[in-house]
Amino acid sequence: MSCLPSPSNLSILSIASSMLLLSGCVSTTPSNSVQKQDLAGLNSELNSIINNNSCTASFQCKVLEVGARACGGPSKYVVYSTLNALQKKAENIAAQITQQEETQNKEKGLTDCLPVLQVQSLCINQQCQSFDIK
């Protein structure tokens, strides 16, 4: 008598173990409500980083493209001062927001094509301020 299982027992065993493994799988894609909360949280975090726009010179004022419209381009521009904000952290959060909005656009098939005017920044009265480029 052989210690190896018969071919029919082997196939039943492999099917049963496959079903057992697959039954434990869970989707790792976050739900839309979780993505929205993450997106809202990221926007809130970005705003808290860039909320102090004080400056002493215009070279300290930066414009950051944030988000993604379905038809291309950012969903908004934000102005911040490098004098008080952590530039790399702000750029990383903006990139995360952009990536999440791109994912939402693909999933939902959004067609937001409203123009978002590009802005430029200047230090006026010791505050970084934006104005539209026309």
C-alpha positions, 0 to 999 in steps of 0.5 A: 500500500502506498502512502501517496493519496490517489489522484481522485483524492488529490483533486478533491483535496486541492479543490477544497483547499482552494475554496478555503483559501479563497473564502478568506479573501477580502477586497482591499479597495477602499469604499467611496466613503472611505476615500472621501474621508481620506480626501477630506482629511488630506485637504484639511491637513494641507490647509493646516500646513499652509494656513500661515501665509506671512512672508518678507519677500515674494520668492517665499510665496509658492503656488501648488497645483492640487487635485485632478480634473477629469478633463485634465489639469489641477482642481485648484491652486493654493498659495503658501509661504515657504517661510512657515510651511513645510514645502516637501510635506505640502507637496507630498499631501498635494500629490496624494490628493491628486492621486485620489482625485484621479482614481475617483475620476476613473472610477466614477467617470467624472467629466468636470471640465470647468476651467480653473484659472492658474494663479500667481503669488506675490508677497503683499503687505507681508502676506502671500497672496494670489492673483489670476493669470489672464 
